[in-house]
């Protein structure tokens, strides 16, 4: 399983990492072992499954769909589950969690995001442990007085504006217009409030 450090500069240069990977492959072959490299640079279970299906692993172990489900469940339960449990029961402060799990904020954000998606984190707070009011706020898109679309996130609002209105904006632009309540072209966007 090769993470993103095998495909871009990280703690080693890409060239150093490729040399190291070649050495591992040679060592395996010299010892009569099969060397299998699976692209896991994105934590996307469908992509990982696709790469694994294309490898000799599925044939060697005669794997079935049920085996894959169990593998995914076990993989998710490890560090992601531990971090989510710690986040829910001990602290919401990223700095403290990073120290406890010996990781950096970028990696931690990925685990936390995955935990929110899976539902292992119910109440998300910002990196300093304070409530993040705009996290997962729905965005309402109006034209004149008519509600055109309710998007459950800034990302979806950005995509909807581009695909349906021909307006290309960034997430920051969407957020800023929601806060300032200034129109984007002919469209007015705002965060959904508790009262609608």
C-alpha positions in Angstrom: 0.0 0.0 0.0 1.8 3.1 -1.2 0.6 6.5 0.2 1.0 9.8 -1.5 4.7 10.1 -0.5 5.4 7.4 -3.2 4.1 9.8 -5.9 5.3 13.2 -4.8 8.0 14.9 -2.7 7.3 14.4 1.0 9.9 13.7 3.8 12.1 12.3 1.0 12.3 13.5 -2.6 10.3 11.6 -5.1 13.5 10.3 -6.6 14.8 9.0 -3.3 11.4 7.4 -2.6 11.4 5.7 -6.1 15.0 4.4 -5.4 13.8 3.0 -2.1 10.8 1.4 -3.7 13.0 -0.3 -6.4 15.3 -1.6 -3.7 12.3 -3.1 -1.8 11.0 -4.7 -5.0 14.5 -6.2 -5.8 14.9 -7.4 -2.2 11.5 -9.2 -2.4 12.2 -10.8 -5.7 15.7 -11.9 -4.6 14.1 -13.7 -1.7 11.5 -15.4 -3.9 8.6 -13.1 -2.8 5.9 -11.5 -4.9 6.1 -7.7 -4.7 2.8 -5.9 -5.1 2.5 -2.1 -5.0 -1.0 -0.7 -4.6 -1.7 3.0 -5.2 -3.2 4.5 -2.0 -2.3 8.1 -2.5 -5.9 9.1 -2.1 -7.9 7.7 0.9 -10.7 6.7 -1.4 -11.9 3.1 -0.7 -13.4 2.8 -4.3 -10.1 3.8 -5.9 -8.1 1.5 -3.6 -10.5 -1.4 -4.3 -10.1 -0.7 -8.1 -6.3 -0.8 -7.8 -6.4 -4.0 -5.7 -8.8 -5.7 -8.1 -6.3 -5.0 -10.9 -3.5 -6.6 -8.9 -2.7 -10.2 -8.3 -3.9 -10.0 -4.7 -7.6 -10.8 -5.5 -6.6 -13.9 -7.5 -4.0 -15.1 -5.0 -6.4 -14.9 -2.1 -9.6 -15.7 -4.1 -11.2 -12.7 -2.5 -14.9 -12.0 -2.6 -16.9 -8.8 -2.2 -17.6 -9.7 1.4 -13.9 -9.9 2.1 -13.4 -6.4 0.7 -16.1 -5.1 3.0 -14.4 -6.6 6.0 -11.0 -5.2 4.9 -12.4 -1.7 4.6 -14.2 -1.9 7.9 -11.0 -3.0 9.6 -8.9 -0.4 7.9 -11.2 2.4 8.9 -11.4 1.2 12.5 -7.7 1.6 13.1 -6.3 5.1 13.4 -9.4 7.0 12.1 -11.6 5.4 14.7 -9.1 6.0 17.5 -8.7 9.7 16.6 -12.5 10.2 16.4 -13.0 8.5 19.8 -10.3 10.7 21.2 -11.8 13.8 19.6 -15.3 13.0 20.9 -14.2 12.0 24.5 -11.0 13.9 25.4 -10.4 17.1 23.4 -11.3 19.0 20.3 -8.0 20.8 20.1 -6.0 19.7 17.1 -2.7 20.6 18.6 -3.4 18.2 21.5 -4.6 15.4 19.3 -1.6 15.8 17.0 0.7 15.3 20.0 -1.2 12.3 21.3 -1.1 10.5 17.9 2.2 11.8 16.7 0.8 13.3 13.5 0.6 16.7 11.8 -2.5 18.9 11.3 -2.8 18.1 7.6 -3.1 14.4 8.3 -5.3 15.0 11.3 -7.7 17.1 9.2 -8.1 14.2 6.8 -8.9 11.8 9.6 -11.4 14.2 11.2 -13.0 14.9 7.8 -13.4 11.2 7.2 -14.8 10.8 10.7 -17.4 13.4 10.1 -18.4 11.8 6.8 -18.7 8.3 8.4 -20.6 9.8 11.3 -18.1 8.9 14.0 -17.8 12.6 14.9 -21.2 14.2 15.6 -20.2 17.7 16.7 -17.3 19.2 14.8 -15.4 22.1 16.3 -12.6 24.1 14.7 -8.9 23.3 15.2 -8.7 25.3 18.4 -11.7 23.5 20.0 -14.2 26.3 19.5 -17.5 25.6 17.7 -17.3 26.1 14.0 -20.6 27.7 13.3 -20.3 27.6 9.5 -19.3 23.9 9.2 -21.8 22.0 7.1 -24.1 25.1 6.9 -26.4 24.9 4.0 -26.2 27.5 1.3 -29.3 29.0 -0.2 -29.2 30.3 -3.8 -31.8 32.8 -4.9 -32.6 34.7 -8.1 -34.6 37.7 -7.3 -37.1 36.4 -4.7 -37.1 32.8 -5.8 -35.2 30.1 -4.1 -33.4 28.1 -6.8 -31.4 25.7 -4.8 -30.5 24.6 -1.3 -27.0 23.1 -1.2 -25.9 21.3 1.9 -22.3 22.6 1.7 -20.2 25.4 0.2 -18.6 22.9 -2.2 -21.9 21.9 -3.6 -23.0 25.5 -3.9 -19.8 26.3 -5.8 -20.4 23.4 -8.1 -24.1 24.2 -8.6 -23.3 27.8 -9.5 -20.7 26.7 -12.1 -22.8 23.9 -13.6 -26.2 25.7 -13.7 -25.4 29.4 -13.8 -22.1 29.4 -15.6 -20.5 31.3 -12.7 -17.0 30.0 -11.7 -16.2 30.9 -8.1 -14.1 29.5 -5.3 -15.3 28.2 -1.9 -13.9 31.4 -0.3 -15.9 33.6 -2.7 -19.1 31.6 -1.9 -18.5 32.0 1.9 -17.7 35.7 1.6 -20.8 36.4 -0.4 -22.9 34.4 2.1 -21.5 36.5 5.0 -21.6 39.8 3.2 -24.9 39.1 1.5 -23.7 40.7 -1.7 -25.0 39.2 -5.0 -22.9 37.2 -7.4 -24.1 38.4 -10.8 -27.9 38.0 -10.7 -27.8 35.5 -7.9 -28.1 36.1 -4.1 -26.6 33.5 -1.8 -26.7 33.1 2.0 -26.2 30.6 4.7 -29.4 28.9 5.8 -30.4 30.1 9.3 -32.3 28.0 11.9 -35.5 29.8 11.0 -34.9 29.2 7.3 
